[in-house]
Amino acid sequence: MLVFALLMIHLPAEGDASQISCYNDKGDTVDWFYLYKLPHHTSHIDGLKYLLMEKSSEGWVDGTGLVNDSTGALARTMGPLYEDGEIGHILYNDQPPHSGKSAEGDLESNICGHTKGVVLFGKERGFWLVHSTPHFPPPKSAGQFSYPSTGVINGQNFLCVTYPLERFQTIGEQLQVNEPHVYDCHVPAALASAVPSMVHLCGKGANDNATDTTSVAANRSVALTSLGGSQFISFAKGASFKNDLYHGWVAPTLQSDLLVQFWRRVRGVLMSDCTLGWKVLNMARLSPGQRFTYKATKDHSKWAVSPNPGSGTMGRAGSGGWVCVGDINRDEAEEQRGGGTVCLQEPAVWKAFRTAAVQCYSCKGDVGKCDTALKDAGRQ
């Protein structure tokens, strides 16, 4: 009886799992959350630990369990996908499940956007989950949530935002710019007229590796207001943009220098860049939540943060610096591919990510504290 009681404590309340929304570890619906899956450190279990931050948080808190737990925020959020019911879903990943690869570079990645995420929606609302994890999530036919073993070793990031149904047409249009590899999808007939962009993605993605982009813009940014009123900005670029997302577009648009974390273990990594009036510095060492410090080469996440709380002239006054979480890296190959990032200006979020950036590469190529690296080269 005691075991049964403990199980009941950790299960969602009856009916909650079918409510499409971002969820926290307690099973409460939330407007948004940031989840940082920490890299493997001293044991296999450490490679499954994560930090969580939601709208009501003052910063990072430790996840109540492991990222693959069925009662964690990620599993609770993804739960409705694997239940019966007429809901819309778009699963996209340039490294889809069961590809047989453990590192970036699957066949799909060469012919579509370098972009990963989940869209799930019903007749009133849904969520958009942007992430960096290869082979995630399992398709609906798998019948249940799981986290891939290939996502354990390196750090990974997730941004989940709950949106009203009327936002999903715009989200679908952003994804068309990204040129995603859609590996599983369904749009119920009852919702099709509200989200024709999702219908297009599903119709193309289920059969082809990339969306037809003959009439799609090379890049597009839009404001997206969450269900709870938070103001996000989505940046989406396609292959025809032919430039770095961060230095070529996000930094000048936000009018802010940026410190950028991305997967560095590829060829053609773009160096820190101080040209065109903006400094975009690559991170060298990180410490999310100050749990431990590690090299950026052990982190597969893709995010950027303003170096100072007052950075940028775009956004709300007094709202802190910018944080952008996405799915594309800074390298030569990905200048020629689709991908994007979603940005928020929120003091607690900015502080949590800014303190995670320990060392950066200056535009001269030196490694040091990020503040020092910013001063090492004047604006060019």
C-alpha positions, 0 to 999 in steps of 0.5 A: 500500500505504501508503494502504491501511495508513493506512485500516486503522489508522482502521477499526474492528476486525472485528466491533466495529461490530456491538457496540451501545455508545457508542464513543470516537474510537479505536473502543473501547466506552465506558460513556458520553461527552459530545460538544460540537460547537463552533460555527463560528468562523473557517471551515467546518471549525471548525464541525465540530470537537468536544470529547470526554469519556468516563468515563476522561477528566480533562476535555475532549479534542479530537476526533481529526477532524471530527464528520462523520468516519466514524471519529469517536465519533459515527459509530462509535456510530451505525454498527450502525443502518445495518448488517444485523441484528435490533436495536431502534431509536427515532429521534426529533426534533422537527425530523426529517431532510428537513424542509426547515427550517434553524432551530427551528420545524418543523411537528412542533415545535408538536405534540410534545415538544421532544426529540431522541435515538436509542435503539439496543439488542440482546439484551444492551445498547444506548445512549441518545443524547440530543442537540440537533441538528436533522435528525439522524440520518438514518433507517436507510434512508439506509444510512449515517451523516452529519451535517447541514449545518444542524448546523454553524453553532451549538454542539451537545451529545450525551450517549451512555450504554451501558445493559444491556437491562433499562434500556430499558423504563424509558427508553421510559417516560421517552420516553412522558412526553416525547411525542417525534416518532418518525420511524423505529423498529423493535423486533424481535419477539424483544425486544418482550416485554422493552421494551413501552414501546418497542413503544408508542413505535414503534407510535404514533410511526411513524404519529402526531406525538405519543404518546398521553399520556392515562395518562402522568404530567406529569413523571417522574424515574428513576435509570438505572444505566449498564452500567458502574455510573454513576448518572444521573438522567433528568428527563422532562416532558410538555406538561401539566407547564406549567412550566420544566424547570430552575427548576420541577423540576430545581433544587429536586429536586437542591437546587442552583442551576443555570447553564443554556445553551440556544437563546436566539434564540426569542421568550419567553425566560425570564429568570434566576430567583431565586425559590422559593429557587433561582437558575437563571441563563441563560448569556451567554458560553461557552468549552467547553474554553477553545478560544475564547469566544463568545456563548450565542446561537451555541450550540444546546446545552441543558445545566445545571451546578451553580455549585459542586462541593458544590451539592445535597444529592441524590447521592453525597458528594464527587462534585462538582456536577451536570451535566445534558444534554438537549434543551429550552430555557427559553422560554414556549412550551416550558413547554407542551411535553415534553422532558427532561435527564439528570444526572450527579454526577461531579467531572471532568464537573462541572469541564469544564462549569463552566469552560465557563460564562464569563458569566451573566445575573443575576436583575436582568438584568445580565451578568457573571461567573457567580459575580458574577451569583449574588451580585447577587441574594439568595435571594427 
